Structure formats: C-alpha cells, structure tokens
Amino acid sequence: MKNIHHTSVLLIRGSLVSAALLLTSCGDFLDLSPENYIPIEKSISDAGTARAAVVGAYNAVQDYYDDDFTSLGVMPADNVIFNGSLSQYLQLDQNAVPTDNVITVNVYKGIYKAVNSANSIIASLGSVADPLLTAEEKDRILGEAYFIRALGYFDLARSWGGVQIQLKPTTDLDVLKGIKRSTLEQTYDQVLSDLVEAEKLLPEDAATHNRAQKSTARALRARLHLYREQWDDAERYATQVIGNDKYSLVKPYGAFFTAPFLTEESVLELTFSLNDKNNYWNLWLPASLGGQYTLKPSDKIAVLLNNPAIGGSRNTAIAGTDNNIYGRLYNTAGQGIDPAYVIRIAELYLIRAEARAKKASPDLSGAVADLNAVRRRADVPDYANTTDRNGIIQAIEDENSLEFAFEPHRWFDLVRTKRAGDVLGLTNTNFWLFPIPSSDILSDPDVEQNPGY
C-alpha cells in the first residue's frame, strides 16, 4: 500500500542551508546567496538579459519536472511500481518517505529555485528601459514569470500543503527568516492571484505549446478550481480552453508522445533537446533498450491498458509481454528529448466532466459527453449511463487513471478527492503529504514539519 506527506517553506532554502552548514564547519561562510542568484541590478538590465532570465526560469521548471516531480505524482499511487535498486524510488513506492528522500528534496528545492527566478523577473522587469524590449514583449515576459510562480506554488501546495510564501527575490539568508507557513487556502489564493496577473499579460497565438499563453493560465486555473472544489469556476475555465481551436484530442493516442512532439494535444509541454536532455526514459525502458527499468507499470494498469474495451489505443503507452511490460510514454532512448507534459487538453475535458458531475446542480449528460470525448479518442466504447451520478464520478476517476497513467496525476487525484485511503489502503492522512526536507527544519525555526515526521 502507500504513504506520503505534507509541507511548506521558503525559496531554495535547502541549498542555502546545506551550504551554510558545510561552510560553518570550515569557519568560512563564503557567500550565502542562493545558487541561482545574480545581483538583480546586474542580471536584468536590457532586452537580452530579460529574455535570458525568462528562459532561465523555464529551465528551472524543466529541472524539477523532467523526472523527479513526475515520479512524485506516480510512484506513491497504484499505476507504477518499483523495479530497481535506487532506494529513493522504493521509499515513494512504499509510502515510507524519510525527510531526506533525494527526490522530495530535489523537487522542493527545484520548485523554489523556479519561484526565485520568477520573483527576480517580477521585481526587476519594470525598471528596464530598452527600446529593443517592446511593451508587448515586456508584458509577455512578466506574464510568463507570474505563470511560472503560480505553477510552482501550486505544485508545492498539492505536494506539501500550505507553504511559506516568498514574493521577493531571495538574495541572502536574512530574507528567508520570519516568514510563517501559510495555510493551504492562502497558498492557493496566491496561485490564483498570480494566474489572474498572468492571464492579463500573456499573449495568445495559434501555434505555441511550450510556453505560457493566456490559455495556459486558464487551464491551470481550471485545475486550481478543481482542487478547491469550486466546480462552476472549474467548468468555466476548462470550457474556455476547450473552445480554443489551437487544442484538440489528437489521434492516434500515441501521437502526442511521438517525435517531433508539440501536438495540438499539449496546452503546455516542456521541450527538451539533444543539448538540454530529459533522461527520464532511462528509468522506464529495460536494459535491452539501454534503460535501468527502475519504474514499471503495475500489473493492474497493464491489464487495463491492454483491454480494448477499457484502455483502447492507450495500450501504446506500454510495450513488452508477461512480466516484462514497460512504460514507453518516455521513449527517446539515447536522445533524451521527451517532453514533460504539464497540461494536456484531455485533462481539461476530464476537469469539466468532474465539475459538471459534482456541482450543486449537476449536468450529468454534459459530464458524460466530456468523458466520452476522451474515451472516443482512445477508441473505447462510450460510457452510456447518464443518470447514475456516483457511477459517472467513478468512471471519470478511472478514466483519469488510464489517460494519465504515467504522468503526475494519479497520486494527486487520489489525495485531493480523499480517496487514497480507499484505493491504496493509506488511511493515515499525515502521509498524504510529503515531509519538508530535514535540512530546512534544522536551519530555520519558522519552518514547521508536517505531522507524522
């Protein structure tokens, strides 16, 4: 069965703390600035440095999404099992996560690094006066920074609970002191505030799928409202994204994870290249394909995906036979150019389906229509019952599990719907959130550990 944990904190604190503790022993404190800190007055001063700064912020998001965050979203649940020798993945699989688990520490630090990058842009961009930086481009860069910060705090909140919210660039340890942990609702309020700003500033074009746009902000807002059980708002914002002709459910199912990627399926995917690799494939593919085969589809999900009436064409997400079935969502062996899939249009259909089924005045026919849009793309027969509300809600949960079997959804879905106990046998709700890294607890009296750790 499974176990996990809850937390909060300030920016990139983990790396600061580790550096401070190591350097103190040598009697030499060196520079206690965050690892990604460049003095603001020097870092963003013209069009070139502004553009470089936002690319750096996206790179920070890539750094935590390329493998570790996805592992947080799949390993503690029931679609993926441990099949290797790396203890950090075994700990996630067994829901026995210590405060120094390498993956949770890396994600925690990585998200705050991305937030810090966004904070630097937000704080500095307004003072840049360069004729090469048009008002439109400045708005876009600023909107992207607000979106990146919103995504970071959203991912922190759903993984660790309410966190310490830092909205100014972290320049040294002093600015990290004295900020108390916010509640989960306060953290989500900050996410909403940033998404409102992002939507105002961001452009919308007909082709971009790997940078934030207005629709990207609306999509994350739909997800945020879903997590907050604000059904009408979740439906409204999902509808806005679904109505954008730039997005569609591509066929066959495997098209979105086939090079050259960037299909109409993706509302936001993070692009990697031969010079900026995503080596997550290595954890999924067997040795015969050059991988370590550390992460393996569970027998349960393999059976479902291979059932034509349930998985349909989604069976292309797995390969192999018998006890050697492996996931192939991440499949560019040796190249490492698989994207990280942050938001797909299929999610928006299922968000709207769930919102329609759960709102005060349910629209069950509408919910089933959205559910069937996803099923038809996968060549699965329609769900026929439009009157059984509980059955429809269960069918939507099941569809999410199949559609996003190896993307960071299943664990977070079970936690947000309070179903982790029923499905995984994980009845201790303390372990529905991850532990704050022990280095942060030791370094800052304002950081409170999550219950149970």
N, C-alpha and C positions, 0 to 999 in steps of 0.2 A: 504494500500500500504506500501512501505518500505523506510527506510532511514538509512545511515551509514556513516563511517568516516575514516580519514587518519592521519598517524603519524609517528614518528621516535623517537629514543632515545638510551641511553647507557644501559649498563648492569644493571640488577637488581636494577635499580635506585629507583624504587618505594619503596621497602622495606627499602632501606637506608634512603630515605627521611622521611618516616613515623617515623622511629626510631629516626632520628635526631630531628624532630620537637617535638616529645613527650619528649625526654630526655632533650632538651633545657629548657623546661618549669620547669623542676625539678632542673636545674642548674647542671646537671650531664650528661656529654656526653658519658660516658661509652665507648664502642668500636664501632666505626662506620664502621666496616668491614661488607661486605655482609654476609647474613645469611648462605650461603653455603661455605664461605671462610675458608680454613685451610691454615696456612702459607705454601707456596709452598715447602720450603726446608724440611718441615716435612711431607708433605702429600704424595708425590710420590717419593719414595726413593728406592724401590725394586720391584720385580715381584708382590708380594702380594698387595702392595699399588697401583701399576699401574693397576692391574686387578680390584681392588675395585673402582678406580677412574672412569674407563670407565663404570662399572656397575652403578655408581652414576650418570654419565652423561645420560645414558639411562633412569634412574629413573626420572631425571629432565624432559626428553621429555615425559615420561608417565604422569607426573604430570600435564602437560598442554594439553595433547592430550586425557586424559581419558574421559573428558566430556566438559570442557569449550571451547576448540578450535573447537570441533565438533559442538557445539551449535553456535559458530560464523559463521560457514560455512553453517548452515541450517536455523536458525531462521529468519534472515533478508529476506530470499527468500520466495518462494511460495509453498514449499513442506511440511512445518511443521508450525503449529500454536500454540499459547499459550493456555494452558488449565488448568492453575493453579492459584496460589496466590503469586508466587515469582516475584517481580517487575522487577528484572534484566532480566528475560526472556521476560516479556511483553515489556520492552523497546527495546529489539532486534527485537521482532516481529513487533513492530510499527515503526521501524527505527527512534526511538527517543532516541538516546543513549547519556546520560549525561557523563561528563568527569570522574565521579566517579562510573560508572557502574561496579558492582562487577565482572562480567565475563570478560569484556575487561581489567580491571586492573589485574585480576589474570593471564590472558593469557600473557599480556605484561610483567609482572614481571616473569612469569614462563619461557617464552622463553629466556629472558636474563639470567635467572639462568642456563638454559641448555647451553647457549653460554659461560657463565663464566666457567662452568665445562669443556667444551671442550677447552677453552683457557688455562686453568690450565694444562691440559694434553699436549697440543701442546708446551707449554712453558717449561715443566719440563721433559718430557719423554726422550729427547735426552741425558740428563746428567745421566740417570740411568744406572749403571753398575752392573748387577746381572746375574751370569751365569744361573740362572733359568729363565731369561727372554731372550728367543732366539731372533735373529734378525727378524725372521718371525712373532713372536708374537708381538714384538715391532712395526713392520710395521702395523700389523692389528689394534692394539690399536690406533696408531696415525691416521690411515685411518678412523677409526670409529669416532674419535674426529673431524676430518675435515668434515666428512659427517654430524655429529650432528650440527656443527656450520653452515654448508651450509643450512640444513633444517631449523634451527632457523631463520637465516636471510631471507630465502625465505618466511617463514610464517609471519615474521614481515613485509616484503615488500608488500606482497599481502593484508595484513590487514591494515597497517598504511601508506604505501608509503615508500619513502626514509627515512632511519633511520641513527642515529649516529652509526658509526661502531667502535666497540671496539675490538681489536685483541689481547690484553694482559689481563692477569688475573686482575680482579678488587680486589684490596687489601684495599683501603680506598676511601673516597670521593674525594680526590685530583685528582686521576687518571680519574675521571669522568668529570672533568672540562675542558672546552676549546675545546671540540670536536664538531664541527658543524655538522649539519644534512647533510648527503649525499643525492644526488638525487636518484630517483628510479633506474635509469640505473646504477649508481655507486654501489648501493646496490646489484643489480643483477650481476654486474661484480664480486663483492666479492663472491657471491654464486658460480658463475662459477669457479672462481679461487680455491675455496675450493673443489669443486667437481672434478676438474682436479687432485688435490693432492690426494683426497680420492680414485679415481679410480686407480691411480698408486700404492697405498699402500695396498689396500684391497685384500683379497683372494677371491676365488670363489669355492664353493663346491656344491655338488648335493643335499643338504638337508636343509640348513639354510634358514629360512624365517622370523626370528625375530631379526636378527642383520644385520648391513650393510655389503654388499658384493660389488664386482665390478658392478654387475648388478643393485644393488640398487642405486648406484651413477649414473649409466647410465640412469636409469628410472627417477630419479629426474632431471637429466639434460634434458631429453626429455620434461618433464613438464616445466622446466625453458624456454627452447627454444620456446615452445608453447606460454607461457605467453608473450614472447618477439616478437612473430610473426616471428620467424626465422624458417620458415616452413621446409626447406631442412634439417636443423640440427635436428629439432624435429622428422622428419621422420627417419633420420639415426639412432638416438639413440633409438627410440622406436623399430625399427627393430632389433637392437642388443639384446634387452631384449626379444622380442617376439621369437627370434630364439634360446633362451636358453631352452633346453629340461626340465629344472627344473620347468618351469612355464607352466600352461595350464588353460584354462577356465573349471572349474570343473562343473560337473552335478551331481545331480540337482542343480539349482541355490542356494538353501538354504544350500548346503553342506559346503560352506566356513564359514558360521556363526553358525555352529553346532559343539559342543564339540566333539573331543578334539582340533579343530581348526588347524592352521598351515598347511593348504592345499597348493596344487600347485598353487592355485589362488593368494596367497599373495606374492608380491615382498618384502613387509615389513609390518608386523603387530607387534604391541607391546603386549607382553604377560603379562597377569596378573594371579594371583593365589589367593588361599584362604588366604595367608599371605600378599598379596600385591594386594588389591582388586580394581576393577573398578566397581563402583556402578552406572554407567550411566543408567543401566536398570531401576533403581528406578524412573527416570524421564519419562520413556516411558510406563511402564506397569500400568494397572489400579489397583485400590485398592484390587480387588478380587484376584490379583496375588502378592500383597504386595507392589505395587508401588504407586507413587504420581500422575502419569498421567499428568505431567506438560506439556509435549511435545506431540503433537497429529498430526498424518498425516492430511493434509488438505483434504477437500472433493475432490478437483481436483485430487490430486495424488492418492487418494484411488480409485477413479473411473478408472483412467488409469491403475493402477496396477491390478485391478480386471477384466480388459478387456483382454480376452485371446489373442486377435489379437495385443495387444499393450504391456501389462505387461507380459503376458505368465506366466511362472513359478515364476516370481518375485513377484507374489501375496503372496508368502510365507513370504515376509518381513512385511506383515501386518496380523492382525487377528481381530476378533470381527465382529459385524454387525451394520448396521444403523449408529446411532450417537455415537457408542461406539467402533469404529475402532481404533486400537492402533498399534504402530510400534513394531516389535519383532526382529529387527536386533540385539538388545542388550537384551538378554533373559534369562540370568543365574540368575534368581531371588534368592536372599538369598546367592548365592555363590560369585557373583561379579567377574567372571573370563572371561567375554567377552573381546576379544582383542580390541585394537584401530587399525583400518585399515588405514594405512598410504598410501600405494600404492598397488593396485591390478592389475593383468595383464590385466583385462578388460579395465582399463584406458589406457594402452599402445596401445591397438587396436584402441581406440577412439581418442587418440592423433595422431596416424598415419593416421587414416581416415581423421581427420580435416586438418592435414598438407598436405595430398595429395590433398584434395579438394581446399585448399586455396593457394597453392604455385603458382609461376608465370606460370608454365606450368602444369596445373592440371592433376592429374591422377585420373579421376573420377571413372573408373572401379575399381582401387585399393582401393579407398576410400570406395566404396560400398561393396567391398569384406570384408574389415575390419569391417565395420558397421554390415554386416550380420553375421560375426563370433560371435559377441556379441549377436545379435538377436537370432541366432540358439541355442546358449547355453540356452537362456531363453525360447526356444520353441515358438518363434514368427516368423511369415512368413517373408520371405526375403523382403527387400526393392528392388524394381525392376527397378526403373528409374536410368539409368547410364549416362544420358545426361544433366539433369537439375541441374546445379551447385548450385544454390541458394536453391533448394529443398533438395539437399543432405546435404548441410551445416545445414539447419534447422533440418533435420532428425537426424544428429549427435548431435546437441544441445538437441533435445528431448530425444535421447537415453541416453545421459549423465544424464539427469534429472531422468530418470527411473532407470537406472543401479545403481546410487549412491544417491538414494532418501534421505537417512538418514545419509550420510557420508558428510564430509566437502568439497563439490564440488559446489553445485548449485549456492550459492551466489557468490563465487569467479569466476565461469564461466560467470555469467551474468555481473559482473563488468569488467573482462578482455576483453570481447567481446563488451563492451559498450552497452549492451542490457538491463541493469537494468531499464532504463527509459521506454523502450517499453514494457517490460514484467511486471514490478512491478509498473509502474507509478511514479517511483522515479527519477524525472528529474533533481533535484538539485545534481550535481555531487560532491559537497562538502561531501555529505553524502554517497558516495560510499567507503569511508574510515572511520575508527574508530577514535575517539578522543584520544589523548595522555592523560594518567591519570593526573588529576589536580595536584596531589602531585609532579609530575615531573616538571610541569610548574612552580610551586611555588618555587621549590628548586634550579633550575638550569637555569640561564639566557641564556644558549646556546640551550635550548630546545624550539623550536617554535611549537606552537599549529597548528593543521591543520585548514584550512579555514572553517569558519562556526561554530566554537566552542568558 
